């Protein structure tokens, strides 16, 4: 549950709660940020670090530590953007990546912060040319994404071209067949040629109108689809879903009667009249610990033993 440590408001008491976080990783609600940092700068309520209002960003993850680590990784990647071909061998590249993870850990958990910042600054000054050059280069993942998008565009173009070719061939074949039918009808029919030609002209006009209407419908569908996507993109939010407060959930285990009714105990066997159908135990059996209720319990258990087979 997200809660502001300053004003103690949480997402259940305030459905419109928006949590903000700065580089120190200590979240505050937006109202507290506006109040405390009214002069654009102020001290953190936890670590007393001097912060600026424009340095706050909306908290994405429920755990502020994850949000802080994500922010620092994105920030350091702009400096530590060297590629594999910038190193002489794979071991040096592995050491470079391992050192990057160490720096991220130090900044997230605030271990040797001054030394870490000094090392980052020295690295940036030493490899300034490589850093600037790699900012304009794509890494392996970005290249893979670009290749996939290019292949997808080419595939769509080939499919559209194939469909257009099939449609043209089908249209040409249909036109040839219709022409032959008209010629046969003009040769064999007793109907005047003007009547036949007028009828075919009407069919051609109706077909053109249907095709034009179908194109208009297709355009309207595409336009509506684009408008729907645009509205969805405008309403899309990556913020945390606002939870509706209500009664707390209380778990109650299900009572599944899968083995039949429970076995009656000795007092219930006697009170419910089961012993009337059981032979009474003799004095010798009672002396050995056997009772009529025990025999009845055994008989009931054996009668329902199949219920326990699963």
Secondary structure by P-SEA (a helix, b strand, c coil): ccccccccccccccccbbbbbccccccccaaaaaacccccbbbbcccccccccccccccccccaaaaaaaaaaaaaaacccccccccccaaaaaaaaaaaaaaaaaaaaccaaaaaaaaaaaaaaaaaaaaaaaaacccaaaaaaaaaaaaaaaaaaaaaaaaaaaaaaaaaaaaaaaaaaaaaaaacccccaaaaaaaaaaaaaaaaaaaaaaaaaaaaaaaaaaaaaaaaaaacccccccccccccbbbbbbbccccccccccaaaaaaaccccccccccaaaaaacccaaaaaaaaaaaaacccccc
